Amino acid sequence: MEVSDRPALLYFVARPAEAVSCKNPLPKVLNKPMNTASRTIPFFNYPALYRQQEKEILSLLHDVMSRGAFIMQKDLLEFETTLAKYLGVKHAFGVADGTNAILMGLLAAGLQPGDEVIVPTHTFIATAAAVHWAGGVPVLADCGPDKMIDPTSAEACITPKTRFLMPVQLNGRTADMDALTDIAKRHGLKIVEDSAQALGSKYKGRSAGTFGEAGTLSFYPAKLLGCFGDGGAVMTNDDKVAAQIHLLRDHGRDPEGIVRRWGLNSRLDNMQAAVLNLKFKTFDQDVARRRAIASLYQERLGKLDQVLLPPAPDSDPNHFDVFQNYEIEADDRNALRAHLDSRGVKTILQWGGHGIHQFKDLGFKTVPPYAERMFQRELLLPMNTTLSDEDVHYISDTILEFYKA
């Protein structure tokens, strides 16, 4: 399937023909550009990612299937235990996908029909859709240069109907949670985090997804920790919220099988949990590699006046960023993208190049000013552990070539 500019569910798919070899997925960072011939660099190389652990993956899938362990078995319990320990939370629940995770997090935290929920316009539609299907009303706030929800804009969105504030921890970065928590406390709001893109990210040493009544994750294949299909999680330190999530994800049934409320069928598949258990073993190494790639982009492109890069690793002691994506703003973005494509470098526009406020069929009237300008300039460069340093140098050389011309 071809990567497209159009909004689509599978917006990170690269054609198998675009796959590149990745015999050494974690090479040492180089300090100077590489003279490389023209090549093809997919935005995300699914086949190479699979090949990194092919034997281990096939072995564990054989084990799961030979045990007939498909729904809510020990592999899922092991993953939930590992995830909760990693994040430092009391409860973690594997669920069907990231969208269901948000929906259940809101319902478990007490969202009522008509409650307003402040979300950033710079997020995937799933964030606002989950609010809608939970019975709430999404209200759109602006973002700032770091692409995170702008606290000042979020506070300006508050009305007498506002009950929730939903930061989206985006691109592997956690928002300014001091400012957002202060806003929530002063206005009596609950926080539920969409941390789909931020597993491993921290703000002042605290993990994304652990600041509010509930936090959520996605394990979509291109995520920091991705399975081979859909998957998600809900985390909480609140026992009452945890009890509701336990009911919601399994048809409203309690441990004795008695239905206590209307629930959903939203359980993380046990085979996917087994895959995630395997991948978790190298997760810290994967994060280190992403940060090394970000450092190399910063070294090569950081002095370009025409490009705004994400904050560099360790540039702010309050933030530990894990670089799920590498989202830049670029002058003459469309021409730059065409130039990169002509040199074999595949890029995408996040969310198909649209903020949620731009989907007029959904009835939104607000026009957040920074996001409106940003969506004319934003671009995602390749960022994943299958990239070699030579790939990153080639991408950087191609961008420098464009602006020099």
N, C-alpha and C positions, 0 to 999 in steps of 0.2 A: 504493500500500500504506500502510495506516494505521500510525503509530507506536504501539507497544503496550508495556504494562508487562511482557509475557511475554518470557522469554529467547528470542532468535531470532538466527539468523545475520545477517540484515539488520536490525540493531537501530538503524540511523541513517537509515532511509528516511522521507522526507516525501512526502505526496501532492502531485502536480503542482498540484492546485487550491490548495494552501497556499503556492505560490511567490509571492515578492514581487519587485517590480522592483528592479534593482540597477545603475542606470546609472553610479553613482559608487561603486565598491566600496571605495575608500580615502579617505573623507572626513576632513577635519581634526577632531580631537577637540574637542568643545565643553566649556565650563566650567560650564554651567548646565543644568538640566532643560528639556526641551522640552514644551510643551503640545500634545499630540497626540491626535487622535481615536482611537477604538478601531480596532485593526488585527489582522491575523493575522501572526504571526512563526513560521515553521516552525523546528523544531529545527535542521534542516540543509536548505539550499535548493539541491538538485542542479541544477535547470534554470538558476538564476541563475549558478551556478558555471560551467556549460558556456557560457553566453552571454558570459561575460567574454572568452573566447578562441575563440569559435565559428569564425571564419574561419581562424584559424591552425590549429586542430585539424583541420578538414575538409581543409585543404591538405596537412598532413603525413600524414594517413591516406591521401589519394589518392597521395601520393608513395610511401609504404610499399607499398601494394597494387599500384601500377603497376610497381614493381620486383620484385614477388613475394617481398618480403623479410619472411618470417613467423617463422622460427625461428632464433635465435642469429645475427643479422646485425649489420651495423655500428652500427645504432641501439642495440642492447643493449650492444655494446662501448663505445660513446661514453658511455652512461649509467653503466656500471660505472666507467669511468675518471673521470668527473665526480664520482660519489659518493665514490670512494676519496680523491680529492684534497680534496673538501669536508670529509671526516671526518678526514683525516690518517692514513689506514691504507694498508697495502701492497696489500691485496686486498679487492675487493668483488664479490660474485656475485649477479646477479639470478636470483631463483627464483620458483616459482609463486605462493606466498603466504607470509604471516607464520608460519603454523603449520608448514609444511614447513621454513621457515628455522630455527626453533627445533630441530626434530627433527634436521635435518642438522648444525646447529651442535654439538649434544650428541654425535651419533655421530662427527663428525669430531674432536671433542676427546677421544674415547676412552671414552665412557660404555659400561659393561658391564651385562649383564642383572642386575637386582636392586640396582644402585647407587641410593642415595637422593639425591634432589635437593631442596634447600630452595627453595621458592617462596612468595611471599606469597599469602594467601587473597584479597586484594583485587586480582584480575586476572581477565581473561577466561578461560574454561575452556580455551581453546586452549593456554595456557601449560602447564597440568598435563597436558592430553591429549598434547601433544608429548612430554613426559617419559615418559608411559605407553607410547606407541607406539614410542618409541626403546628400550624395555625397562627403563626406570628406574622408581623409586617416588617420586612427588611427596609431599613432607612440607611441611605448611602452617605458615607463620609469620604473625605479626600485622603490622598496619600501625600508623602513628602519625598524629597530627593532620594532617600534610602529605600523607597517603594513601600514603606510600612504605613499603617494607618496613622494619620496625623491627629494627635490628641486634641489640639485646639479645634479642629474641624469636628471631631467626634463629639466634643462637649457642646458645640453649637447645634448639633442635631437633636439634642435632648428635648423632649416634650413631656407633658403630663402622662402620656401613654407609654413612655419608654420604660422598659423593665430589664433589658439585657444589653450588655456591651460585648461584642464579639471581635476581638483582635484576630487578624489572620497573620500568623507567623510565616512570612513569605520568603521564598528563595533560599531558605536555610538560615534566616535571621529572625530573632525575637524582637518584638516591638519594645518601646519604652514603657515597660510594665509599671514602673513607679508612677508615672504620670497617669496612666490608664487606671490603675488601681485606686489612685487618689480621686479621680473623677467618679469612679463607681461608688466609692464610699460616700462621697459628698452628696451624691444624688440617689443613693439607695438602689443601685443597680447590681445585678448579678453578672459575673463574667463567665462565659463559655468560650474556650479558645478553639479556633480552627488552626491546628498545627500540622496540617497534612504535609507541608513541605519543610518541616523543621525538626524532625527527630534528631537529637544530639545538640541542637542549638541551645544556647543558654544566655540569660540576662542576669548579670551580677551573680553568676554561679548557680542559678536556678534554671531547671530545664523547661523548655517550651512545652506547653500542655499541662503545666502543674500549678498555674496561678489562680485559677478560678474554681467555680463549682465543678466544672468538668473540662477536660481537654480532649482533643480528638486527633487521630492520625490517619493517613492513607498509606497503603502498601501497594499502590498501583505500580506496575513493573518498572517505570522510570524513576520512581522515588528513591530517596536515599537508601532506604531498606525496602526493596521491592520483591513481591512474590511473582508468580507466573499467571496472574489473573487479577481480579479485584480482591481487595481486602482492606480492613480498617481496624481501628481500636478506639475505645473510650477509656479515659483514665479519670480517677477522682480520689480524693482523700476523705470524702464525705460518705459515711456508711449508709445514710438514707438514700443518697443519690445512687450509690452502688447497688443497693437493693432494687431500685427501680430499673436500672439498666439490666440487671440480671433477669428481671421479668420481661422487659421490653424486647430483648433480643431473641427470646425463645417463646413466642406466642403468649406471653403473659403468664407463663406457668412458674410456680414456685418449685423448690426441690422435690416436693412430694407429688408434683404433677397437677396440682390444683391451680386453675386459672384465676388469677387475682386481678387482672386488668386486661384491657385490649392490648395485645402486643403485636410484634412483627416476627417474621422469619428472617433473622439477620445474624447468622452465626458464621464466624470465620471458618472456612473449609479446613479440615484437619490436615490435608495434604499441603495446603498452602502454609499452614502453621509449621509443618515440618521443614519446608523450604526456608521459612523465615528463621527458624532455629539455626539452620546451617549458616545462613548469611550473617546472622548476628555475631558469629564467631570472628568475623573479619571486619565488623562494622567500624570500629575505631580506626583501623588501618585505611578503610575506604574514605572516612572523613578526612584523615590526614592527607590522603592523595588529592582530594578535592581542594583542600586548603593550599596545597602546593601548586596546583594548577592556577588557582586564583592569584597566588603570589606571582606566578610567572606572567599571567595576563597584566597584572599591575606593573611589573617591571618593564614590560615591553610597550604598554599602551598608556601608562599613567600620565605621561607628559603631553598627550594629545589634547589640544584645546577643543577639538571638535567632538570629543567623546566624554561622556560622564560614566565612570565605572562604579561598580558597587564599592562600599567601604572595604578597604584592604584587610586581610586577616591581621588581627591584633592591633588595628589602628585605633580602637576604642576599648579600653579595659573593661567596660561594662558588658561588652558583647563578645560572645564566642560564636562565630558564624561557621556554618557547615557547607554552604554553597550547593544547595539543591539545584539551583539554576545560576547562570551568570547573565544577569539582565543589565544591559547598557542602554544609555540614551545616546543617539548619534545624529549629528548634522547630516542632511541629505540621506536619511535612513534607507529609503527605497533603492536609491542608486547604489549605496554601499552593499545592500543585501544582494542586488543583482550582480555586483562585481564579485562578491564572495562566491555566489553560486557558479559564476563563470569559471572560477578557479577550483570548483569542486567542494567548496565548504558549504554545508547545509545548515541553515539557521531557521528559526521559527519566530513568529510574533506571539507572545504569550496571550492566551485567551483569544487567539485568532486576531489579535490587534484591537480588541474592544474592551472597554470597561463596562461593568454592569449597567451603568447609567446610560450607556449608548444603545441599549436594547429597548427602543421606544415602544415596541409591542407589549412590553411588560408594564408599561404605565409610569415609568420613572420620569420626573420632570426636572430634577436637579442636574446641574452641570458643575461638578467639582473642578475648579480651575486648573490645579496642578495636574491632575490625572488627565484632563482633556488635552492639555499640551503634550503630556508625556506619551500618550498613545500614538501620537504622530511621530515619535522619535524612538520608542523602545524597541529592543531587539535582543533575542536570546542567542548567545554564542554557545557552541558545544561545551558542555561541562559534565563529565562523567569519568569513571575510573578506567574506561577503555582507551582514553586518550593518552598518547605518548607525549613527551616533551617536544619531540619533533613536530607532532601535530599542532601543538599550541604555538610553537614558533612559526609554523607555516600560516596558521590563521592570523597571527599578529602581523607577519610580514605582508600578508595580503591586505589587511586593513591599512597599514602604513603606506603601502603602495597606492591605495586609492586616494588617501588624503594628500599625499605628495603630488599626485597627478593633478 
